[in-house]
Amino acid sequence: MAKPKVLISDELSPRAVEIFSERGCDVDFKPGLKPAELREIIGNYQGLAIRSATKVTAEVLAVAKKLKVVGRAGIGVDNVDIKAATSHGVVVMNTPFGNAITTAEHAIALMFSVARQVPEANASTQAGKWEKNKFMGTELSFKTLGLIGCGNIGSIVAERAIGLKMRVVAYDPFLSDQRATELGVEKATLEQVLARADFITVHTPLTEQTRNILSRANLMKTKKGVRIVNCARGGLVDELAVRDLLVSGHIAGAGFDVFVEEPAKENVLFGAPNLVCTPHLGASTVEAQENVALQVAEQMADYLLTGAVTNSLNMPNVSAEDAPKLAPFLDLAEKLGSFAGQLTDTDIKAVSIEFEGQVARLNVKPLTQVALMGVLRPQLTSVNMVNAPVIARERGIEVAEVKHERETDYNSMIRLSVTTEKYTRSVTGTLFGGKHPRIVEIKGIEIDAEFAPHMLYITNDDKPGFIGRLGTLLGEGKVNIATFHLGRDKPGGSAIALVQVDQPISNELMGKIVGIEGVMQAKALGF
C-alpha cells in the first residue's frame, strides 16, 4: 500500500518531520508557500500540517482532491474554513493542550506587567532616569480576577491566579458546578464578572457568539481602574474602546498579545497609556512549539494510518485503542448503509441506526456516520463519513442513533432502517468470527448472507417454481451462481432471495428477472 503523503506548509519542529517518516508517511517540508503555490500542489497530499500562516480556504480545499486531514499545530483554527473542509470530507484537527500552559503563563505575565508597569519602568531605568516614584503599581494578591472562558487555558490561569491569592470569578456557559468547585472558582454571569473584576482576562475561541464580547458597552460596565488582558484571539475585545478608556483612565492598564489584524504593524491601541503589547507570543516557548508540532504529527499519522481521530473539530474522536475495535464494525455499518441505499429509489425522509450487544458499548458515533455515508453514496458519490451528517441535514433527513442494552442472539448487531415517502425498510447485520460482515435480517425476515461484489436482491411471492425460473434465466445469461440465500415471513407469504453471482448482471437480463411471475422488486447490488 502506498504511503500517505503529508505536506508541512508552515514552520514546525524538525522532529515533526521525523515522526511522520518514522510512522510510515512520506512528508514534504515546504514552509512559506504562497496561496497559488499551495493550490498548485495540494492535490498530491492526503495530509496538510499547518500553524497560523497557511490559510486553508475553500479555494484550496476545492483542488485538494486527495486531502483527508488538516492538522493545526496550536489551538486556533481561524485560518481554516472548517465548513468547507467538512463539505469536502476533510477532518480538521488542532492541538488544544500542547500550548495551554504556555499561553496561560503569558496571560499571567501580562497581568504582572500591566500591574507593575514593567515595560515602561524597564525603558525608563535603562535610559538612566531612575523614576522610582513614577511607577506605582498594584498587587495581584486579594484582587478579583474575572475569567471570560474557563476551558483548557482559562482553568490553568485560574489555578495560577489562586496560587497568587487572587479571588477568581468565571463566566463560561459550559462550566459545570462540579468543575467550578474543583477549580476553586466562583461561577458568575458576564454582568457579574464585569462589575466585580479588578483584572479581566479572556480565554474563549473567536465565534459569532464571542466576537466583541468585551464591547464598548460591556467595558463601560467594568469598575474604574480595571485592567484588561487578551492572549486569546483578536476580535474578542473592542480595540478602539480600550484605547479611549485607557486615555480617559477608566481602564488602568491593558495587556494585548493578539490583535484583530496580524501582523499588527499598526494598531489603534499603539501609543495608548499603560498599554503592554507583545507580538502573539502566547504559544512562543521552546516547550510549546515542540509539543504542538509533535502532537499534530502523531495525531495526523494516527488518522492516516489507523483511522484514529484525536482533537477533531468536525468529526467524532476515535482513540487509537478503539480504532482497531471499530474497524470491522465500520465495514459492517458501511455495507448495511450501502445495501439500503442501493435499494432506495425515492427521497429519504429518515435514517435510524440501532446498536445491540457489545457494539453498543463502543463509541458508535463514527459507525452512525459511516452507515449514513453508505446510504447516501449511491445517490451522491462525493459523500464520506465526515460530510455525511451535513449532507443529511441539508436534505432534511432525520437521523436517529439508538443504543440497546438488551442482549441479542448475536454478540453484536446493527440494524439500519431507511424511511421514504412510501415505506420503511430495515436491514440487520452482524460480524461472524468478529470480523466478517453478514446480513441476518431484511425487513423482519431472517436470512443469512455474506456481502459480495456482485449480488442480486429479489422480493417475491413465496410460490413454487420461482427458484427454478430464476436459475434458468441466470444460466441462459451465462451468469454463474456462487451462493443462494432465501428467507420468508411465512409459507406462501413474502420471500426474499439474495444471490451472489460471479459477474455483473446486464440490464437486459435484469429486465427478464423482473418479469418473472411473483417478483415485486429485483435489483443488482455491488459491495
C-alpha positions in Angstrom: 0.0 0.0 0.0 1.3 3.5 -0.9 2.5 5.6 1.9 0.2 8.6 2.8 1.8 11.9 1.7 1.9 14.8 4.1 2.7 18.5 3.4 4.0 20.7 6.1 3.4 24.2 4.9 4.4 26.3 8.0 7.4 26.3 10.3 7.3 23.2 12.5 9.9 21.5 14.7 12.2 19.2 12.6 11.0 16.4 15.0 7.6 16.6 13.4 9.1 15.6 10.0 10.9 12.7 11.8 7.7 11.5 13.4 5.8 11.4 10.1 8.6 9.5 8.5 9.0 7.1 11.4 5.3 6.3 11.4 5.3 5.5 7.7 4.3 8.7 5.9 6.0 10.5 3.1 6.5 14.1 4.1 7.4 17.3 2.3 8.5 20.3 4.3 7.7 23.5 2.3 7.0 26.4 4.7 6.2 29.8 3.2 4.2 28.7 0.2 2.1 31.4 -1.4 -1.6 30.7 -1.8 -1.3 30.0 -5.6 1.7 27.7 -4.9 -0.3 25.8 -2.3 -3.2 25.3 -4.6 -0.9 24.1 -7.3 0.5 21.2 -5.3 -2.1 20.4 -2.6 -3.8 17.8 -4.8 -0.9 15.5 -4.3 -1.3 15.1 -0.5 -3.6 13.3 2.0 -2.4 15.4 4.9 -1.7 19.1 5.5 0.1 20.2 8.7 0.0 24.0 9.4 0.4 26.6 12.0 -1.2 30.1 11.6 0.4 31.3 8.4 -1.2 28.9 5.9 -4.8 29.8 5.0 -6.8 26.7 4.2 -9.6 28.4 2.2 -12.5 27.0 0.3 -10.4 27.6 -2.9 -7.6 25.4 -1.5 -9.9 22.7 -0.4 -11.7 22.6 -3.8 -8.5 21.4 -5.5 -7.3 19.2 -2.7 -8.9 16.1 -4.1 -6.9 13.6 -2.1 -6.8 15.5 1.2 -8.1 13.6 4.2 -6.9 15.7 7.2 -5.7 19.2 8.1 -3.7 19.3 11.3 -3.3 22.7 13.1 -0.3 22.8 15.4 -1.9 25.0 18.0 -5.4 25.9 19.2 -6.9 28.5 16.9 -8.3 27.4 13.6 -9.4 30.8 12.3 -7.2 30.2 9.2 -9.1 27.0 8.3 -12.5 27.1 6.6 -14.0 24.3 8.7 -17.4 24.4 6.9 -15.7 23.9 3.5 -13.4 21.2 4.9 -16.4 19.3 6.2 -18.3 19.6 3.0 -15.2 18.2 1.2 -14.9 15.4 3.8 -11.6 16.6 5.3 -11.0 16.1 9.0 -9.8 19.2 10.8 -7.7 18.7 14.0 -6.0 21.0 16.4 -3.7 20.5 19.4 -5.6 22.2 22.3 -3.3 21.0 25.1 0.2 21.4 23.6 0.4 25.1 24.3 -2.2 25.6 27.0 0.3 26.1 29.8 2.5 28.4 27.8 -0.5 30.7 26.8 -1.8 30.7 30.4 1.6 31.7 31.7 1.8 34.5 29.2 -1.6 35.8 30.4 -0.2 35.8 34.0 3.0 37.5 32.8 0.9 40.3 31.1 -1.1 40.7 34.3 2.1 41.3 36.2 3.5 43.6 33.6 0.4 45.7 33.5 0.0 45.7 37.3 3.6 46.8 37.9 4.2 48.7 34.6 7.3 46.6 34.0 8.0 47.6 30.3 7.8 51.3 31.0 9.9 51.0 34.1 12.5 49.0 32.3 12.7 51.5 29.4 13.0 54.4 31.9 15.6 52.8 34.1 17.8 51.8 31.1 17.5 55.4 29.9 19.2 56.5 33.2 16.1 58.3 34.6 15.5 56.3 37.9 11.9 57.4 38.1 11.1 55.3 41.2 8.1 57.4 42.3 6.5 57.4 38.8 5.8 53.7 38.6 3.4 53.0 41.4 1.9 49.6 40.8 -0.8 47.4 42.4 -0.6 43.9 43.9 -2.4 40.9 42.4 -2.9 39.3 45.8 -6.5 39.5 47.1 -7.7 41.2 43.9 -10.6 39.7 41.9 -9.8 38.1 38.6 -12.6 37.8 36.1 -12.2 35.0 33.7 -14.2 35.0 30.4 -13.8 31.4 29.3 -12.7 28.7 31.7 -11.7 25.9 29.4 -8.2 24.4 28.9 -6.3 27.7 29.2 -8.7 29.6 31.4 -8.7 26.8 34.0 -4.8 26.9 34.1 -4.9 30.7 34.6 -7.4 30.2 37.4 -5.1 27.7 39.2 -2.2 30.1 38.8 -4.2 33.1 40.0 -5.5 31.2 43.0 -1.9 30.4 43.8 -1.3 34.1 43.8 -4.1 34.5 46.4 -6.5 36.1 43.9 -10.2 35.5 44.0 -11.5 34.1 40.7 -14.9 34.6 39.2 -15.6 32.9 35.9 -18.1 33.3 33.1 -18.4 30.3 30.9 -21.7 28.8 29.7 -20.1 25.3 29.6 -18.5 25.4 33.1 -20.3 22.9 35.3 -20.8 23.5 39.1 -18.7 20.5 39.8 -15.8 21.7 37.7 -16.0 25.2 39.2 -15.8 23.6 42.7 -12.8 21.5 41.7 -11.0 24.6 40.4 -11.9 26.8 43.3 -13.6 29.4 41.2 -17.0 31.1 41.5 -19.3 30.7 38.6 -20.8 34.1 37.5 -22.7 35.8 34.8 -20.9 38.0 32.3 -22.6 41.0 34.0 -21.3 39.9 37.4 -17.7 39.4 36.1 -17.7 42.9 34.5 -19.0 44.6 37.7 -16.7 42.8 40.2 -13.4 42.1 38.5 -10.2 44.1 39.1 -8.5 42.2 36.3 -10.3 40.6 33.3 -8.7 38.1 31.0 -10.4 36.4 28.1 -9.9 32.8 27.0 -12.5 31.9 24.5 -12.4 30.9 20.8 -13.5 33.6 18.4 -17.0 32.7 17.3 -20.1 34.7 16.3 -21.2 34.4 19.9 -17.9 35.6 21.4 -16.9 38.2 18.8 -16.6 41.6 20.6 -17.6 40.1 23.9 -15.7 43.0 25.5 -17.5 45.6 23.5 -17.5 49.3 24.4 -20.9 48.9 26.1 -19.6 45.9 28.2 -16.3 47.7 29.0 -18.3 50.6 30.3 -19.9 48.2 32.9 -16.5 47.4 34.4 -15.3 49.2 37.6 -13.0 52.2 37.2 -9.4 51.1 37.3 -9.9 47.6 35.8 -7.1 46.0 33.9 -7.7 44.0 30.7 -5.6 41.1 29.3 -6.2 39.4 25.9 -4.0 36.4 25.0 -6.8 34.5 23.2 -7.9 36.0 19.9 -8.1 39.4 18.2 -11.7 40.4 17.8 -12.8 39.4 21.3 -12.2 43.0 22.6 -13.1 46.3 21.0 -9.6 47.8 20.5 -10.8 51.4 19.9 -12.9 51.3 23.0 -9.9 50.1 25.1 -7.8 52.9 23.7 -10.4 55.5 24.6 -10.9 54.1 28.1 -7.1 53.9 28.7 -6.9 57.6 27.7 -9.8 58.5 30.0 -8.4 56.5 32.9 -11.4 54.2 33.2 -9.2 51.3 32.3 -6.0 51.5 34.4 -4.0 49.2 32.1 -4.2 46.7 29.3 -2.1 43.8 28.0 -2.6 42.6 24.4 -0.9 39.6 22.8 -3.4 39.3 19.9 -5.0 41.8 17.5 -7.8 42.0 15.0 -5.3 42.2 12.2 -2.0 40.4 12.4 0.8 41.0 11.9 -0.1 44.2 13.7 2.4 46.7 12.2 -0.1 49.4 13.0 -3.0 49.4 15.5 -5.3 51.9 17.1 -4.1 50.7 20.5 -0.4 51.6 19.9 0.7 54.6 21.9 -2.1 54.4 24.4 -1.0 55.0 28.1 -0.4 52.0 30.4 -0.5 49.5 27.5 1.7 46.4 27.1 1.8 44.7 23.8 3.5 41.5 22.6 3.6 40.0 19.0 1.3 37.0 19.6 3.8 35.2 21.9 1.2 33.2 23.8 2.5 29.9 22.4 6.0 31.0 21.8 8.1 28.9 24.1 10.5 26.2 23.2 8.4 23.6 25.0 5.1 24.7 23.4 6.5 24.8 19.9 7.9 21.3 20.3 4.8 19.9 22.0 2.3 21.1 19.4 4.5 20.0 16.5 4.9 16.5 17.9 1.3 16.3 18.9 -0.1 17.3 15.4 2.3 14.8 13.7 1.2 12.0 16.0 -2.5 12.8 15.5 -2.3 13.1 11.7 -0.2 9.9 11.3 -2.6 8.0 13.6 -5.6 9.1 11.4 -3.9 8.4 8.1 -2.5 5.0 9.1 -5.0 3.6 11.6 -8.2 5.7 11.4 -7.8 7.1 15.0 -9.2 10.6 15.3 -8.0 12.9 18.1 -8.9 16.5 18.8 -11.1 16.8 15.7 -13.3 19.8 15.2 -15.7 18.3 12.7 -15.8 14.5 13.4 -16.2 12.3 16.5 -13.0 11.4 18.2 -11.8 7.8 18.0 -8.9 6.7 20.2 -6.0 4.7 18.9 -7.2 1.9 21.3 -10.8 2.0 19.9 -9.8 2.3 16.2 -9.0 -1.4 15.6 -12.0 -2.5 17.6 -14.2 -0.3 15.5 -12.7 -1.2 12.1 -14.8 -4.3 11.4 -17.9 -2.6 12.6 -17.2 0.3 10.4 -17.0 -2.1 7.5 -20.4 -3.7 8.5 -22.1 -0.3 9.0 -21.0 0.9 5.6 -22.1 -2.2 3.9 -25.5 -2.1 5.6 -25.9 1.5 4.6 -24.9 0.8 1.1 -27.3 -2.2 0.9 -30.2 0.1 2.0 -29.0 3.0 -0.2 -28.8 0.9 -3.4 -32.4 -0.3 -2.8 -33.8 3.2 -2.3 -35.1 5.0 -5.3 -37.2 7.7 -3.7 -36.4 10.6 -1.4 -35.2 9.6 2.0 -37.0 11.1 5.0 -35.2 9.4 7.9 -32.4 7.0 8.8 -32.2 5.1 12.0 -29.2 3.1 13.2 -29.7 0.8 16.2 -26.8 -0.9 18.1 -27.3 -4.0 20.2 -24.9 -6.2 22.2 -21.2 -5.5 22.6 -21.1 -2.9 19.8 -23.5 -0.7 21.8 -20.7 -0.3 24.4 -18.3 1.2 21.9 -18.1 4.8 20.5 -20.8 4.4 17.9 -20.7 8.0 16.5 -18.3 7.0 13.7 -20.4 4.0 12.9 -23.5 6.1 12.5 -21.7 8.5 10.2 -20.2 5.7 8.0 -23.6 4.0 7.8 -25.2 7.3 6.8 -22.4 7.6 4.2 -23.3 4.2 2.8 -27.0 5.1 2.5 -26.2 8.4 0.7 -23.3 7.3 -1.6 -25.4 5.6 -4.3 -27.0 9.0 -4.9 -24.1 11.2 -4.0 -20.6 9.9 -4.9 -18.8 12.8 -3.1 -20.2 11.9 0.3 -18.0 10.5 3.0 -18.1 9.8 6.7 -17.1 13.4 7.6 -19.6 15.3 5.5 -22.4 12.7 5.6 -24.2 14.3 8.6 -24.0 17.7 7.0 -25.4 16.5 3.7 -28.2 14.7 5.5 -29.1 17.8 7.5 -29.1 19.9 4.3 -31.5 17.4 2.7 -33.8 17.4 5.7 -33.1 13.8 6.5 -33.8 13.0 10.2 -31.0 10.8 11.6 -31.5 8.7 14.8 -28.9 6.8 16.7 -30.2 4.2 19.3 -28.3 2.0 21.7 -30.0 -1.0 23.2 -28.7 -2.6 26.4 -30.5 -5.8 25.9 -28.7 -9.0 24.8 -29.3 -10.4 21.3 -28.9 -13.7 19.5 -25.5 -12.4 18.4 -22.6 -10.8 20.3 -23.3 -7.6 18.3 -26.0 -6.4 15.9 -26.5 -3.3 13.8 -29.9 -2.6 12.4 -30.3 0.2 9.8 -33.8 1.5 8.8 -34.5 3.9 5.9 -37.8 5.7 5.7 -39.1 7.1 2.5 -42.4 8.5 1.4 -43.6 5.0 0.6 -42.1 2.7 3.1 -39.6 1.9 5.9 -37.1 -0.8 5.0 -34.7 -2.3 7.6 -31.6 -4.5 7.3 -29.7 -6.0 10.1 -26.1 -7.3 10.2 -23.6 -8.8 12.5 -19.9 -10.0 12.5 -19.1 -13.6 12.2 -15.8 -14.6 13.7 -15.5 -11.0 14.9 -14.6 -9.6 11.5 -16.8 -11.0 8.7 -19.9 -8.8 7.9 -23.1 -10.7 7.3 -26.8 -9.9 6.7 -29.0 -11.7 9.2 -32.4 -10.0 8.6 -34.1 -7.9 5.9 -37.5 -6.3 6.6 -38.0 -8.6 9.5 -37.3 -11.7 7.5 -34.4 -13.8 8.8 -31.7 -14.6 6.2 -28.1 -15.4 6.4 -25.8 -14.0 3.6 -22.4 -12.5 3.1 -21.8 -9.3 1.2 -20.2 -9.8 -2.2 -19.0 -7.7 -5.2 -22.0 -8.9 -7.4 -25.3 -9.7 -5.8 -28.9 -10.0 -6.9 -31.7 -8.9 -4.4 -35.2 -10.1 -5.1 -38.5 -9.8 -3.2 -41.2 -12.1 -4.5 -44.4 -14.1 -3.6 -43.5 -17.4 -2.0 -44.8 -19.7 -4.6 -43.4 -23.0 -6.2 -41.3 -22.7 -9.3 -39.7 -19.3 -8.7 -36.2 -20.6 -7.9 -36.2 -22.8 -11.0 -37.2 -20.0 -13.3 -34.6 -17.6 -11.8 -31.9 -20.3 -12.1 -32.8 -20.9 -15.7 -32.6 -17.2 -16.6 -29.2 -16.8 -15.0 -27.9 -19.9 -16.7 -29.1 -18.7 -20.1 -27.4 -15.4 -19.4 -24.1 -17.1 -18.7 -24.2 -15.9 -15.1 -22.8 -18.3 -12.5 -24.4 -18.6 -9.1 -21.9 -18.6 -6.2 -24.4 -18.7 -3.3 -28.2 -18.6 -3.0 -29.8 -17.4 0.3 -33.6 -17.5 0.9 -35.9 -16.2 3.6 -39.7 -15.7 4.0 -42.1 -14.4 6.6 -44.4 -17.4 6.3 -45.3 -20.2 3.9 -46.9 -18.7 0.9 -46.2 -15.1 2.1 -43.4 -12.7 1.1 -40.0 -14.1 0.3 -36.5 -12.6 -0.2 -33.7 -14.0 -2.3 -30.1 -12.9 -2.0 -28.0 -14.4 -4.8 -24.2 -14.0 -5.0 -23.0 -14.2 -8.7 -19.6 -14.3 -10.3 -20.2 -11.5 -12.8 -22.3 -8.3 -13.3 -25.9 -8.8 -14.5 -26.8 -7.0 -17.6 -29.8 -4.6 -17.8 -31.4 -6.9 -20.4 -31.2 -9.9 -18.0 -32.5 -7.8 -15.1 -35.5 -6.9 -17.3 -36.2 -10.7 -17.7 -35.8 -11.3 -14.0 -38.2 -8.5 -13.1 -40.7 -10.2 -15.5 -40.8 -13.5 -13.5 -44.2 -14.1 -12.1 -44.5 -13.0 -8.5 -41.4 -10.8 -8.5 -42.1 -7.5 -6.7 -38.6 -6.0 -6.8 -35.3 -7.1 -8.3 -32.1 -5.1 -8.0 -28.4 -5.8 -8.8 -26.2 -4.8 -5.9 -22.4 -4.4 -5.5 -20.1 -4.1 -2.5 
